[in-house]
Amino acid sequence: MVDTNHADRVGVFRGVAGPYWSLRPVCGGTEWEAEPNHVRPATADERLHAETARANARSRGEVL
């Protein structure tokens, strides 16, 4: 999912928290809340970019 209200940040949908959706960064990290009307499905390019960033972080030994 892409949160258009937070600089097109790509995240994984984690659930609903009241009126918000919880998203988690693809590379791991702290979840954030997004307004559903500012969230859209990620394009194929956006998904690929996020997955590549995750793979690169893992190859550097970063804890995800």
RONUZA-104758 format. One record per atom (N, C-alpha, C): z, x, y; residue number from 0. Coordinates in steps of 0.2 Angstrom, whole numbers, plus 5000, padded with zeros to 4 digits. Layout:
! residues N
((Z; X; Y); NUM)
...
//
This chain:
! residues 64
((5000; 5004; 4994); 0)
((5000; 5000; 5000); 0)
((5000; 5004; 5006); 0)
((4997; 5002; 5012); 1)
((4997; 5005; 5018); 1)
((5001; 5001; 5023); 1)
((5005; 5005; 5026); 2)
((5009; 5002; 5032); 2)
((5006; 5003; 5038); 2)
((5002; 4999; 5041); 3)
((4998; 5000; 5047); 3)
((5003; 5000; 5053); 3)
((5009; 4998; 5053); 4)
((5014; 4999; 5058); 4)
((5017; 5005; 5059); 4)
((5016; 5010; 5054); 5)
((5019; 5016; 5054); 5)
((5014; 5021; 5052); 5)
((5009; 5022; 5057); 6)
((5004; 5027; 5056); 6)
((5000; 5027; 5050); 6)
((4999; 5021; 5047); 7)
((4995; 5021; 5041); 7)
((4998; 5025; 5035); 7)
((5004; 5024; 5035); 8)
((5008; 5028; 5030); 8)
((5007; 5024; 5023); 8)
((5006; 5028; 5018); 9)
((5004; 5026; 5011); 9)
((5010; 5026; 5007); 9)
((5012; 5020; 5004); 10)
((5018; 5020; 4999); 10)
((5017; 5015; 4993); 10)
((5021; 5016; 4989); 11)
((5021; 5012; 4983); 11)
((5026; 5006; 4984); 11)
((5024; 5000; 4982); 12)
((5028; 4994; 4983); 12)
((5034; 4994; 4978); 12)
((5040; 4993; 4981); 13)
((5046; 4993; 4977); 13)
((5049; 4986; 4976); 13)
((5048; 4982; 4981); 14)
((5051; 4975; 4980); 14)
((5052; 4972; 4987); 14)
((5055; 4966; 4987); 15)
((5056; 4963; 4993); 15)
((5063; 4963; 4995); 15)
((5065; 4965; 5002); 16)
((5071; 4965; 5004); 16)
((5072; 4960; 5010); 16)
((5074; 4954; 5009); 17)
((5074; 4949; 5014); 17)
((5067; 4948; 5017); 17)
((5065; 4948; 5023); 18)
((5059; 4947; 5026); 18)
((5054; 4953; 5025); 18)
((5057; 4959; 5023); 19)
((5053; 4965; 5023); 19)
((5051; 4967; 5016); 19)
((5046; 4971; 5015); 20)
((5044; 4974; 5009); 20)
((5046; 4981; 5009); 20)
((5049; 4983; 5003); 21)
((5051; 4990; 5002); 21)
((5046; 4994; 5000); 21)
((5044; 5000; 5003); 22)
((5039; 5005; 5001); 22)
((5042; 5011; 5000); 22)
((5040; 5015; 4995); 23)
((5042; 5022; 4994); 23)
((5036; 5027; 4995); 23)
((5037; 5032; 4998); 24)
((5031; 5037; 4998); 24)
((5029; 5039; 4992); 24)
((5022; 5040; 4991); 25)
((5019; 5042; 4985); 25)
((5022; 5049; 4982); 25)
((5023; 5053; 4987); 26)
((5026; 5060; 4985); 26)
((5034; 5060; 4984); 26)
((5037; 5054; 4984); 27)
((5044; 5054; 4984); 27)
((5047; 5054; 4991); 27)
((5053; 5052; 4991); 28)
((5057; 5052; 4997); 28)
((5060; 5045; 4998); 28)
((5062; 5045; 5004); 29)
((5066; 5039; 5006); 29)
((5062; 5033; 5007); 29)
((5064; 5027; 5004); 30)
((5060; 5021; 5005); 30)
((5061; 5018; 5012); 30)
((5056; 5015; 5014); 31)
((5056; 5011; 5021); 31)
((5054; 5004; 5020); 31)
((5056; 5000; 5025); 32)
((5055; 4993; 5025); 32)
((5049; 4992; 5030); 32)
((5044; 4988; 5027); 33)
((5038; 4986; 5031); 33)
((5038; 4979; 5032); 33)
((5035; 4977; 5037); 34)
((5034; 4970; 5038); 34)
((5027; 4968; 5034); 34)
((5028; 4963; 5030); 35)
((5022; 4961; 5026); 35)
((5015; 4960; 5029); 35)
((5016; 4957; 5036); 36)
((5009; 4956; 5039); 36)
((5006; 4963; 5042); 36)
((5010; 4969; 5041); 37)
((5007; 4975; 5043); 37)
((5006; 4979; 5037); 37)
((5006; 4976; 5031); 38)
((5004; 4980; 5025); 38)
((4998; 4978; 5022); 38)
((4994; 4982; 5020); 39)
((4987; 4981; 5016); 39)
((4987; 4985; 5010); 39)
((4982; 4983; 5006); 40)
((4981; 4988; 5000); 40)
((4978; 4994; 5002); 40)
((4979; 4999; 4999); 41)
((4976; 5006; 5000); 41)
((4969; 5006; 4998); 41)
((4965; 5009; 5001); 42)
((4958; 5010; 4999); 42)
((4958; 5016; 4994); 42)
((4952; 5016; 4990); 43)
((4952; 5021; 4985); 43)
((4953; 5028; 4988); 43)
((4950; 5030; 4994); 44)
((4951; 5036; 4997); 44)
((4958; 5037; 4999); 44)
((4962; 5032; 5001); 45)
((4969; 5033; 5003); 45)
((4973; 5034; 4997); 45)
((4972; 5031; 4992); 46)
((4975; 5032; 4985); 46)
((4974; 5039; 4983); 46)
((4968; 5041; 4983); 47)
((4966; 5048; 4981); 47)
((4970; 5053; 4985); 47)
((4969; 5052; 4991); 48)
((4973; 5057; 4996); 48)
((4980; 5058; 4994); 48)
((4984; 5052; 4993); 49)
((4991; 5052; 4992); 49)
((4992; 5055; 4985); 49)
((4988; 5053; 4980); 50)
((4989; 5056; 4974); 50)
((4988; 5064; 4973); 50)
((4983; 5066; 4977); 51)
((4982; 5073; 4978); 51)
((4988; 5077; 4981); 51)
((4990; 5074; 4986); 52)
((4996; 5077; 4990); 52)
((5002; 5077; 4985); 52)
((5003; 5072; 4981); 53)
((5008; 5072; 4976); 53)
((5007; 5078; 4971); 53)
((5001; 5079; 4968); 54)
((5000; 5084; 4963); 54)
((5001; 5091; 4967); 54)
((4999; 5092; 4973); 55)
((5000; 5098; 4976); 55)
((5007; 5100; 4977); 55)
((5011; 5095; 4979); 56)
((5018; 5096; 4980); 56)
((5021; 5098; 4973); 56)
((5019; 5095; 4968); 57)
((5022; 5096; 4961); 57)
((5020; 5103; 4959); 57)
((5014; 5105; 4961); 58)
((5012; 5112; 4959); 58)
((5015; 5118; 4963); 58)
((5018; 5116; 4969); 59)
((5022; 5120; 4973); 59)
((5029; 5120; 4970); 59)
((5031; 5116; 4966); 60)
((5038; 5116; 4963); 60)
((5042; 5112; 4967); 60)
((5040; 5108; 4972); 61)
((5044; 5103; 4976); 61)
((5047; 5098; 4971); 61)
((5053; 5096; 4973); 62)
((5056; 5090; 4969); 62)
((5054; 5084; 4972); 62)
((5051; 5080; 4968); 63)
((5048; 5073; 4970); 63)
((5053; 5068; 4969); 63)
//
